[in-house]
Amino acid sequence: MPSTFFPNINLPALKKWAIATAASHHPVRNVSRRGGKPISKATPKIVSCEDYIWAGVRMLLITFDPASLPMGPRVMLAHFPRGRSRLTTQALVGMTDTVSKYKPGKIYVPKVYAYIDYLPNDIGAEVVLLEKVPGENLAELWPKLTASQQFMVLVKIAELQCNMFNFRGSHICTDLLGTGVDTRPVMPGETRTTPATTNLTILAAPFDQYPLNTMPAVAAVNTTEAYLKTLGNRIERVFASTAQGDPTKENLAARKSRVQGAPDMTYLDVQRARDTWKRLGVLIPHHVGGFYLPSSLPKKARDSALSILKSQQFGIKHPDMQMWRFIVDFLPSEGPNTEQKLTVTLTGWEHAYRAPLWSCASLPSFFLPQIAVREFIPNEQKAYWRDIYVGRIMNDDRMLRISWQWFVAYVYGETERWFESCLSANWHLRDHIEFLLPLLKRHWEQHRPDVPFPLQVGRDYAAPGDTAMRAEDRQDFTPDPRLAPIGLGGTDIGSTLGNEWKTLSMKWTSEAKK
């Protein structure tokens, strides 16, 4: 029966490849249990190949006859990555391989059985055969859980995020399969290929917005400032030809609105967008980390915070940590008085990459404002769960051993993350950014009155050809919730943490000495 999800896939070729892959992964015993005769290599048989949604993604579920594979694997998932030719598949395999090398049992990922990262091929698509790890995706499981079980799941997600944060690398990049480069910092006495001499790239959503995904992938960088400049340069990559009056096909396509009923960008809109991102570029040197640190911090705490915020070693960021990306498996209880155990597996590793530490300290996506048909945590509850995640879990004494640097980067990197989101935004959101820049100016003046804000904003700023009513003058204008600056609302960042906030600097300074 043909696939509804993938009607153009050559299913016989896929099955043949899956059978060969399953046979190669089937453990072979030297002798059988009866008679001591050698066991020949397994000859897997497929009993079904059907459309299946796993971790929020359409795939094919391949099920084998258990008798033909007595030692497994019994099922496989055929995943067809969507994105850049070859690179997206290599990102999935490469990042999975990278995180699986971290401390055993600290980051759970689906096993990659095999992959094809080229076209043309007999199957008709790039494909990765993945392990179907046991459990249920968190989006479906969350409403069924008790409050204590929900808390247990969040503790596991916090541990996973801290381990990703603490797994450092030398470049802001995607660890692609086949680069032959280990981006971990070189240890004393160790020799290794220098990443700077290898063709490393960054694959991330801001760099793959159409038509950027039709252009060459951007090169990896080894400083935070270079990363922010690369984000800001996206608009020029798309619209630079507008200045010559001869827009390219990609340029014209980028002007088209992706929102029903919204107008396409005009030539003047393009000029305004280019001007806005040039203005953001002026602010980049002040948002590489540490600019907004309070002067009231004790010297040791301040020095420790600066070493984190300005670190040139980069953690692993997974920007698509939606609920359906997590597979949760509650294990059978070992006894009436034993604590229930669970595993949490994160999927979608083609979206992950190395990033500045303050960027890696962003919250999982399901805690943040979103535009979605269905919210698994209602917006009115998100502030409550954010406080639980940050104030009770990450700030717990038992967690601080692995979370204290994440905590510092989360609290004191809030403005940098918001600025990063502005640089990363689509050019169609130019009005939203200009609408929010006065808020950044007020925040700047509150925390750094010693440094003049370098831009004219709001009604003081005249955009190219600005004769119509501006966004900041419209009573009905609402900025995109994904750009909502949590923590920049005029109150001190971290004030929601209550009394524990007063002792925080002492706690993480103590951890830094260990």
C-alpha positions as CSV (number, residue, x, y, z in Angstrom):
1,M,0.0,0.0,0.0
2,P,1.6,3.4,-1.0
3,S,2.3,6.0,1.6
4,T,-0.1,9.0,1.9
5,F,2.7,11.0,3.5
6,F,5.4,10.2,1.0
7,P,3.7,9.2,-2.3
8,N,6.8,9.6,-4.3
9,I,9.0,7.3,-2.2
10,N,10.1,4.0,-3.8
11,L,8.8,1.7,-1.0
12,P,10.4,-1.5,-2.3
13,A,13.8,0.1,-2.4
14,L,13.3,1.5,1.1
15,K,12.3,-1.9,2.5
16,K,15.3,-3.6,0.8
17,W,17.6,-1.1,2.4
18,A,15.9,-1.3,5.8
19,I,16.2,-5.1,5.7
20,A,19.9,-4.9,5.0
21,T,20.3,-2.3,7.8
22,A,18.4,-4.4,10.3
23,A,20.5,-7.5,9.5
24,S,23.7,-5.5,10.0
25,H,22.5,-4.3,13.5
26,H,21.2,-7.7,14.7
27,P,23.5,-9.1,17.3
28,V,25.0,-12.5,16.3
29,R,25.6,-15.2,18.9
30,N,28.4,-17.7,18.1
31,V,26.3,-20.7,19.2
32,S,22.7,-21.4,19.6
33,R,21.1,-22.4,22.9
34,R,20.3,-25.9,21.5
35,G,23.0,-28.2,20.2
36,G,25.8,-25.5,20.1
37,K,25.4,-24.9,16.4
38,P,26.4,-21.6,15.0
39,I,23.6,-19.1,14.2
40,S,23.6,-17.8,10.7
41,K,23.2,-14.1,10.0
42,A,19.6,-12.9,10.5
43,T,17.2,-12.6,7.5
44,P,14.8,-9.9,8.6
45,K,11.2,-9.9,7.2
46,I,9.1,-6.7,7.2
47,V,5.4,-7.2,8.2
48,S,4.3,-3.6,7.8
49,C,5.5,-0.2,6.5
50,E,3.0,2.5,7.4
51,D,2.6,6.3,7.8
52,Y,3.4,7.3,11.3
53,I,3.7,10.6,13.2
54,W,6.5,10.5,15.8
55,A,7.8,13.4,17.8
56,G,5.5,15.7,15.8
57,V,7.1,14.7,12.5
58,R,5.7,12.6,9.6
59,M,7.7,9.4,9.1
60,L,7.3,5.8,8.0
61,L,7.2,3.1,10.7
62,I,8.8,-0.1,9.6
63,T,7.9,-3.2,11.6
64,F,9.8,-6.5,11.4
65,D,8.7,-10.0,12.1
66,P,10.1,-10.7,15.6
67,A,10.8,-14.3,14.7
68,S,13.2,-13.1,11.9
69,L,15.0,-10.7,14.3
70,P,14.9,-12.4,17.7
71,M,17.4,-10.0,19.2
72,G,16.0,-6.9,17.5
73,P,15.6,-4.2,16.3
74,R,11.9,-4.9,16.0
75,V,11.0,-1.5,14.5
76,M,12.6,1.4,12.7
77,L,11.5,4.9,11.7
78,A,12.3,6.2,8.3
79,H,12.8,9.9,8.6
80,F,13.0,12.2,5.6
81,P,14.8,15.4,6.6
82,R,13.4,18.6,5.1
83,G,15.8,21.5,4.4
84,R,19.1,22.0,2.6
85,S,20.2,19.2,0.3
86,R,22.7,16.9,2.0
87,L,23.4,19.4,4.8
88,T,20.2,18.9,6.8
89,T,20.6,15.1,6.8
90,Q,24.3,15.5,7.8
91,A,23.3,17.9,10.6
92,L,20.8,15.4,12.0
93,V,23.4,12.6,11.9
94,G,26.3,14.7,13.0
95,M,24.7,16.5,15.9
96,T,23.2,13.2,17.1
97,D,26.7,11.7,17.0
98,T,28.2,14.7,18.8
99,V,25.7,14.7,21.8
100,S,25.8,10.9,22.1
101,K,29.5,11.1,22.9
102,Y,28.8,13.2,25.9
103,K,28.9,11.6,29.4
104,P,27.0,8.3,29.0
105,G,23.4,8.5,30.1
106,K,23.3,12.3,30.3
107,I,21.8,13.1,26.9
108,Y,19.3,10.6,25.5
109,V,19.0,10.6,21.7
110,P,17.5,8.2,19.2
111,K,20.0,5.9,17.6
112,V,20.8,6.4,14.0
113,Y,20.9,3.0,12.3
114,A,21.7,4.2,8.8
115,Y,21.4,7.2,6.5
116,I,21.5,8.2,2.8
117,D,22.5,11.9,2.4
118,Y,22.6,12.1,-1.4
119,L,20.4,12.3,-4.5
120,P,19.7,10.7,-6.8
121,N,19.2,7.3,-5.1
122,D,17.0,4.3,-5.5
123,I,14.6,5.4,-2.7
124,G,14.0,8.8,-4.2
125,A,14.8,10.9,-1.1
126,E,17.4,11.5,1.5
127,V,16.5,9.3,4.5
128,V,17.6,8.4,8.0
129,L,16.7,5.2,9.8
130,L,16.1,6.0,13.4
131,E,15.5,4.1,16.6
132,K,11.9,4.3,17.9
133,V,12.7,4.9,21.5
134,P,10.0,3.8,24.0
135,G,7.7,6.3,25.5
136,E,5.1,8.9,24.5
137,N,5.7,12.4,23.2
138,L,5.2,15.0,25.9
139,A,2.6,17.0,24.1
140,E,0.2,14.1,24.3
141,L,1.4,13.0,27.7
142,W,1.4,16.3,29.6
143,P,-2.4,16.6,30.2
144,K,-2.4,13.0,31.6
145,L,0.3,13.6,34.2
146,T,-0.1,14.6,37.8
147,A,1.5,17.8,39.1
148,S,4.3,15.8,40.7
149,Q,4.9,13.8,37.4
150,Q,5.0,17.1,35.5
151,F,7.6,18.4,37.9
152,M,9.7,15.2,37.4
153,V,9.6,15.6,33.7
154,L,10.8,19.2,33.9
155,V,13.6,18.2,36.2
156,K,14.8,15.8,33.5
157,I,14.5,18.4,30.8
158,A,16.5,20.8,33.0
159,E,19.2,18.2,33.5
160,L,19.3,17.6,29.7
161,Q,19.5,21.3,28.9
162,C,22.3,21.9,31.4
163,N,24.3,19.0,30.0
164,M,23.9,20.5,26.5
165,F,25.0,23.9,27.9
166,N,28.0,22.4,29.6
167,F,29.2,20.4,26.5
168,R,31.5,23.1,25.1
169,G,32.9,23.7,21.6
170,S,35.4,26.1,20.0
171,H,33.1,27.3,17.1
172,I,29.5,28.5,16.6
173,C,28.6,25.9,14.1
174,T,26.6,22.8,13.3
175,D,28.6,19.6,13.7
176,L,28.0,18.0,10.3
177,L,28.7,14.4,9.7
178,G,31.9,14.0,7.7
179,T,33.6,17.2,8.7
180,G,36.2,15.1,10.6
181,V,36.4,17.8,13.2
182,D,35.9,17.6,16.9
183,T,34.9,21.1,18.0
184,R,35.5,20.5,21.7
185,P,38.3,22.7,23.2
186,V,41.7,21.1,22.8
187,M,43.0,19.6,26.0
188,P,46.6,19.9,27.2
189,G,48.9,17.5,25.2
190,E,46.2,16.8,22.7
191,T,46.5,17.3,18.9
192,R,43.6,17.7,16.6
193,T,42.5,19.0,13.2
194,T,42.1,22.8,13.5
195,P,38.4,23.7,12.8
196,A,39.5,26.9,11.1
197,T,40.9,24.9,8.2
198,T,37.8,22.9,7.7
199,N,34.6,23.9,5.9
200,L,32.3,24.3,8.9
201,T,28.8,25.9,8.6
202,I,25.9,27.1,10.8
203,L,22.6,25.6,10.0
204,A,19.9,27.4,11.9
205,A,16.4,28.7,11.2
206,P,17.3,32.4,10.7
207,F,19.9,31.4,8.0
208,D,17.4,29.1,6.3
209,Q,14.4,31.4,5.8
210,Y,13.5,31.5,2.1
211,P,15.3,32.5,-0.1
212,L,18.4,32.2,2.2
213,N,18.0,28.4,2.0
214,T,18.7,28.6,-1.7
215,M,22.0,30.4,-1.1
216,P,25.3,28.9,0.1
217,A,25.3,28.1,3.8
218,V,27.0,30.6,6.1
219,A,30.5,29.7,7.4
220,A,31.0,28.9,11.1
221,V,32.5,31.6,13.3
222,N,34.5,31.6,16.5
223,T,33.4,34.8,18.2
224,T,30.0,36.0,19.5
225,E,30.4,39.3,17.7
226,A,31.0,37.6,14.4
227,Y,27.9,35.4,15.0
228,L,25.7,38.5,15.6
229,K,27.1,40.3,12.6
230,T,26.3,37.2,10.4
231,L,22.7,37.2,11.7
232,G,22.4,40.9,10.9
233,N,23.9,40.5,7.4
234,R,21.1,38.2,6.3
235,I,19.0,41.1,5.0
236,E,21.8,42.4,2.9
237,R,22.4,38.9,1.4
238,V,18.7,38.9,0.3
239,F,18.1,42.5,-0.7
240,A,21.5,44.0,-1.7
241,S,20.6,43.9,-5.4
242,T,17.7,46.3,-4.7
243,A,20.1,49.1,-4.5
244,Q,21.1,48.6,-8.1
245,G,17.5,48.8,-9.2
246,D,17.6,45.3,-10.7
247,P,16.1,42.9,-8.0
248,T,16.9,39.2,-8.4
249,K,14.3,36.5,-8.5
250,E,15.1,35.6,-4.9
251,N,14.8,39.3,-3.9
252,L,11.3,39.5,-5.3
253,A,10.3,36.2,-3.7
254,A,11.5,37.5,-0.3
255,R,9.1,40.4,-0.5
256,K,6.0,38.2,-0.7
257,S,4.1,38.0,2.5
258,R,3.7,34.6,4.2
259,V,0.7,35.8,6.2
260,Q,-2.7,35.6,4.6
261,G,-4.1,39.1,3.9
262,A,-0.9,40.9,4.6
263,P,0.6,43.0,1.8
264,D,3.8,42.2,0.1
265,M,6.8,44.4,0.8
266,T,7.3,47.4,-1.5
267,Y,10.6,48.8,-2.6
268,L,10.3,51.4,0.2
269,D,9.6,48.6,2.7
270,V,12.8,46.9,1.7
271,Q,14.8,50.1,2.1
272,R,13.3,50.5,5.6
273,A,14.1,46.9,6.6
274,R,17.7,47.3,5.4
275,D,18.0,50.5,7.4
276,T,16.6,48.9,10.5
277,W,19.1,46.0,10.4
278,K,21.9,48.4,9.8
279,R,20.8,50.3,12.9
280,L,20.8,47.0,14.9
281,G,24.3,46.5,13.7
282,V,25.4,49.6,15.6
283,L,24.2,47.9,18.8
284,I,26.0,44.6,18.3
285,P,29.2,45.4,20.2
286,H,27.1,46.1,23.3
287,H,25.2,42.8,23.1
288,V,28.0,40.2,23.0
289,G,27.6,39.6,26.7
290,G,28.0,41.3,30.1
291,F,27.1,44.9,29.1
292,Y,24.0,45.0,31.4
293,L,25.6,43.4,34.5
294,P,24.5,45.4,37.6
295,S,27.3,47.4,39.2
296,S,26.0,46.3,42.6
297,L,27.3,42.7,42.0
298,P,30.3,41.7,44.3
299,K,33.5,41.7,42.3
300,K,33.9,37.9,42.5
301,A,30.4,37.4,41.3
302,R,30.8,40.0,38.5
303,D,34.0,38.4,37.3
304,S,32.5,35.0,37.3
305,A,29.4,36.2,35.4
306,L,31.6,38.0,32.8
307,S,33.6,34.8,32.2
308,I,30.4,33.0,31.4
309,L,28.7,35.7,29.3
310,K,31.8,36.5,27.3
311,S,33.0,33.0,27.0
312,Q,34.4,32.0,23.6
313,Q,33.6,28.3,24.3
314,F,30.1,27.6,23.0
315,G,27.4,25.2,24.3
316,I,24.8,23.2,22.3
317,K,21.5,24.9,21.6
318,H,18.3,23.2,20.4
319,P,16.0,26.0,19.4
320,D,13.0,23.8,18.7
321,M,12.4,22.2,22.1
322,Q,8.7,21.9,21.6
323,M,6.8,19.5,23.7
324,W,6.3,17.0,20.9
325,R,10.1,16.8,20.5
326,F,10.4,15.1,23.9
327,I,9.8,11.3,24.2
328,V,9.0,10.5,27.9
329,D,9.1,7.0,29.3
330,F,8.1,6.3,32.8
331,L,9.8,3.1,34.0
332,P,8.0,0.4,36.0
333,S,8.3,1.0,39.8
334,E,10.9,-1.1,41.5
335,G,8.9,-1.2,44.7
336,P,6.2,0.5,46.8
337,N,8.6,2.8,48.5
338,T,11.0,3.6,45.6
339,E,11.0,6.8,43.6
340,Q,9.5,6.4,40.1
341,K,12.1,6.7,37.4
342,L,11.8,8.1,33.8
343,T,13.9,8.8,30.7
344,V,13.4,11.8,28.5
345,T,14.7,11.7,25.0
346,L,15.1,14.8,22.8
347,T,14.6,14.5,19.0
348,G,15.0,16.8,16.1
349,W,18.8,17.2,16.3
350,E,19.0,18.6,12.8
351,H,17.9,21.9,14.4
352,A,20.7,22.0,17.0
353,Y,23.9,23.9,16.7
354,R,26.6,25.4,19.0
355,A,25.8,29.0,20.2
356,P,26.9,31.6,22.8
357,L,26.3,30.5,26.3
358,W,23.7,33.2,27.0
359,S,21.9,32.0,23.9
360,C,22.0,28.3,25.0
361,A,20.4,29.5,28.3
362,S,17.1,30.2,26.6
363,L,14.0,28.4,27.9
364,P,12.4,25.4,26.1
365,S,10.1,26.7,23.4
366,F,6.9,25.6,25.2
367,F,7.5,28.1,28.0
368,L,7.6,31.0,25.5
369,P,5.0,33.1,23.8
370,Q,4.1,31.5,20.4
371,I,1.7,31.8,17.5
372,A,0.2,28.4,17.4
373,V,-3.2,26.8,16.8
374,R,-2.8,24.7,20.0
375,E,-0.8,25.6,23.1
376,F,-0.1,22.7,25.4
377,I,0.6,25.1,28.2
378,P,-1.9,28.0,28.0
379,N,-0.2,31.4,27.9
380,E,-1.7,32.4,31.2
381,Q,0.1,29.5,32.9
382,K,3.5,29.9,31.2
383,A,4.8,32.5,33.7
384,Y,4.0,30.1,36.5
385,W,5.8,27.2,34.9
386,R,8.8,29.4,34.0
387,D,9.1,30.3,37.6
388,I,9.0,26.7,38.6
389,Y,11.6,25.8,36.0
390,V,14.0,28.6,36.8
391,G,13.4,29.4,40.4
392,R,12.7,26.0,41.9
393,I,14.5,23.5,39.6
394,M,17.5,25.3,38.1
395,N,18.1,27.1,41.3
396,D,17.8,24.1,43.6
397,D,20.9,23.4,45.7
398,R,21.0,19.8,44.3
399,M,21.0,21.0,40.7
400,L,23.4,23.9,41.0
401,R,26.4,21.7,40.5
402,I,25.5,21.5,36.8
403,S,23.1,24.4,36.5
404,W,24.8,27.4,38.1
405,Q,26.4,28.7,34.9
406,W,23.2,28.1,33.0
407,F,21.4,30.1,35.7
408,V,23.8,33.0,35.5
409,A,23.6,33.1,31.7
410,Y,19.8,32.9,31.8
411,V,19.4,35.8,34.3
412,Y,22.1,38.1,32.9
413,G,21.8,37.2,29.3
414,E,18.1,38.0,28.9
415,T,18.7,41.3,26.9
416,E,21.3,39.6,24.7
417,R,18.8,36.8,23.8
418,W,16.1,39.3,23.0
419,F,18.5,41.3,20.8
420,E,19.5,38.0,19.1
421,S,15.8,37.3,18.4
422,C,15.5,40.7,16.7
423,L,18.6,40.1,14.5
424,S,17.2,36.7,13.7
425,A,13.7,37.9,12.8
426,N,12.3,37.8,9.3
427,W,12.5,41.1,7.4
428,H,8.7,41.3,7.3
429,L,8.8,42.0,11.1
430,R,10.8,45.2,10.6
431,D,7.9,47.4,12.1
432,H,7.7,45.1,15.1
433,I,11.4,45.7,15.9
434,E,11.2,49.4,15.5
435,F,8.1,49.4,17.8
436,L,10.1,47.6,20.5
437,L,13.4,49.5,20.2
438,P,12.2,52.3,22.6
439,L,11.7,49.6,25.2
440,L,15.3,48.6,24.8
441,K,16.4,52.2,25.0
442,R,14.6,52.6,28.4
443,H,16.2,49.3,29.6
444,W,19.6,50.5,28.5
445,E,19.2,53.9,30.2
446,Q,18.1,52.2,33.4
447,H,21.0,49.7,33.6
448,R,23.8,51.7,31.8
449,P,23.1,55.4,32.2
450,D,26.9,56.0,31.8
451,V,26.7,55.1,28.1
452,P,24.5,57.1,25.7
453,F,22.1,55.0,23.7
454,P,23.5,55.3,20.1
455,L,20.2,55.3,18.1
456,Q,17.3,57.5,17.5
457,V,14.1,55.5,18.2
458,G,10.4,55.9,18.2
459,R,9.1,59.3,17.0
460,D,12.7,60.6,17.0
461,Y,13.6,58.2,14.2
462,A,12.8,59.0,10.6
463,A,12.9,55.9,8.4
464,P,13.7,56.2,4.6
465,G,10.6,57.8,2.9
466,D,8.8,57.9,6.3
467,T,5.7,59.9,5.5
468,A,3.0,57.4,6.5
469,M,1.9,56.7,10.1
470,R,4.5,54.6,11.8
471,A,3.9,51.5,13.8
472,E,4.7,53.1,17.1
473,D,2.0,55.7,16.4
474,R,-0.8,53.2,15.7
475,Q,-3.1,52.4,18.6
476,D,-3.9,49.0,17.3
477,F,-0.4,47.7,16.7
478,T,0.6,44.6,18.6
479,P,4.2,43.3,18.2
480,D,4.7,39.7,17.3
481,P,4.6,37.7,20.6
482,R,7.7,35.7,19.6
483,L,9.6,39.0,20.0
484,A,8.1,39.7,23.4
485,P,11.0,40.8,25.6
486,I,10.5,38.8,28.8
487,G,12.2,40.7,31.6
488,L,12.6,44.1,29.8
489,G,9.4,45.5,31.1
490,G,11.0,48.1,33.4
491,T,11.4,45.8,36.4
492,D,14.7,44.1,37.4
493,I,15.4,40.9,35.5
494,G,15.1,38.0,37.9
495,S,12.7,39.8,40.2
496,T,10.2,37.0,39.9
497,L,12.7,34.7,41.7
498,G,11.7,36.2,45.1
499,N,13.9,36.1,48.2
500,E,16.3,33.6,46.7
501,W,17.4,36.2,44.2
502,K,19.1,38.1,47.0
503,T,21.4,35.2,47.9
504,L,21.9,34.1,44.3
505,S,25.3,35.7,43.8
506,M,26.7,34.1,46.9
507,K,25.4,30.7,45.9
508,W,26.8,30.6,42.4
509,T,30.1,32.3,43.5
510,S,30.4,29.4,45.9
511,E,29.8,26.9,43.1
512,A,32.4,28.6,40.9
513,K,35.1,27.9,43.5
514,K,34.4,24.1,43.5
